[in-house]
Amino acid sequence: MIRIALLTLALVACSKKTDGKQAPAPTPPAAVTAGNVGSDGLRHIAVEANKEGYKPDKIAGKPGEQIVLVFTRTADSECISQLKAPDGKMVDLPLNKPVDVAVTVPKTGEVGFACGMDMFHGVVVAQPST
């Protein structure tokens, strides 16, 4: 009986309401479309790898655009010491040293990258309007 009461309380607490209405689901963060054009003519986007994952973890580009993701690992964590790039290659990420990873934005959809242990993920998303 006590378990049922506790479960009911937990469910009520998890479904916050505002003015008698169900609170809207949080909107996912927008994809990063910024970056700096390097001397190579490609857009370079800084990506921090830390204990919480990748910042940003969603990067938008024009379909077929070639970009360079500049990964910098800022935490001494084994999990993020390697990156599985969108092309499937493993890339070492030394602590506090930027590493360039060339990526081609897919024509549609997205391509992903992940830490060596596949715990943290990020994506490069095709957005025709960027």
C-alpha positions in Angstrom: 0.0 0.0 0.0 2.8 2.4 0.9 4.6 1.5 -2.4 1.5 2.5 -4.4 1.2 5.8 -2.5 4.9 6.6 -3.1 4.6 5.6 -6.8 1.5 7.9 -7.2 3.3 10.8 -5.5 6.4 10.3 -7.8 4.2 10.3 -10.9 2.4 13.4 -9.9 5.6 15.2 -9.1 7.1 14.2 -12.5 4.1 15.6 -14.4 4.4 19.3 -13.6 1.5 21.4 -14.6 1.3 25.1 -15.3 -2.0 26.9 -15.0 -3.8 23.5 -15.1 -2.1 22.5 -18.3 0.7 20.0 -18.9 4.1 21.7 -19.1 5.4 21.6 -22.7 8.3 19.3 -23.4 11.7 21.1 -23.5 12.8 22.0 -26.9 16.1 20.4 -28.1 19.0 22.8 -28.6 19.3 24.2 -32.0 22.1 23.0 -34.2 25.2 25.1 -34.4 25.5 26.8 -37.8 28.4 29.2 -37.0 32.1 28.7 -37.4 35.1 30.5 -38.8 36.3 30.1 -42.4 39.9 29.0 -42.3 42.6 29.7 -44.8 41.6 26.5 -46.5 38.2 28.1 -47.4 36.4 25.6 -45.2 34.2 26.3 -42.2 35.9 25.3 -38.9 33.8 24.6 -35.9 35.2 24.3 -32.4 33.9 21.3 -30.4 34.9 20.8 -26.8 35.1 17.2 -25.5 34.7 17.1 -21.7 33.2 14.9 -19.0 29.7 15.8 -20.1 30.2 15.0 -23.7 30.6 17.2 -26.8 29.8 20.9 -26.9 28.2 21.5 -29.3 26.8 18.0 -30.0 24.7 19.1 -33.0 26.2 20.9 -36.0 24.3 21.9 -39.0 25.6 22.4 -42.5 24.5 22.6 -46.1 24.1 19.3 -47.8 27.5 18.3 -49.3 29.4 21.1 -47.5 32.9 20.2 -46.4 33.6 21.3 -42.8 36.3 20.9 -40.3 35.4 20.0 -36.7 38.1 21.1 -34.3 38.0 18.9 -31.3 39.7 19.9 -28.1 39.6 17.6 -25.1 39.4 19.6 -21.9 39.0 16.9 -19.3 41.4 14.1 -18.3 39.0 11.3 -19.0 39.8 8.0 -20.7 36.3 7.9 -22.3 36.8 11.0 -24.5 40.4 10.4 -25.2 39.4 8.9 -28.5 36.9 9.9 -31.1 35.1 7.7 -33.6 34.8 10.1 -36.5 31.9 10.1 -39.0 34.0 8.1 -41.4 34.4 5.4 -38.8 38.1 6.1 -38.1 39.4 6.3 -34.5 41.1 9.6 -33.7 43.2 10.3 -30.6 42.3 13.5 -28.8 45.3 14.6 -26.7 44.4 16.7 -23.7 44.1 20.5 -24.5 45.3 20.2 -28.0 43.0 20.9 -31.0 42.6 18.1 -33.5 41.0 18.8 -36.9 38.5 16.2 -38.3 37.3 16.8 -41.8 33.6 16.0 -42.4 31.3 16.2 -45.4 27.7 17.1 -44.5 25.4 14.3 -45.8 23.0 15.2 -48.6 20.1 14.4 -46.2 19.9 13.3 -42.6 22.9 13.2 -40.3 26.2 11.5 -39.7 27.4 10.9 -36.2 30.5 10.9 -34.1 31.1 9.3 -30.7 33.7 8.8 -28.0 35.8 5.7 -28.1 33.5 4.0 -25.5 30.4 5.0 -27.4 29.0 6.8 -24.4 28.9 10.3 -25.8 27.6 11.2 -29.2 27.2 14.1 -31.6 25.8 14.7 -35.1 26.4 16.7 -38.2 23.0 17.4 -39.7 22.1 18.4 -43.3 20.1 21.6 -43.3 19.5 23.1 -46.8 18.6 26.5 -45.3 21.9 27.1 -43.6 
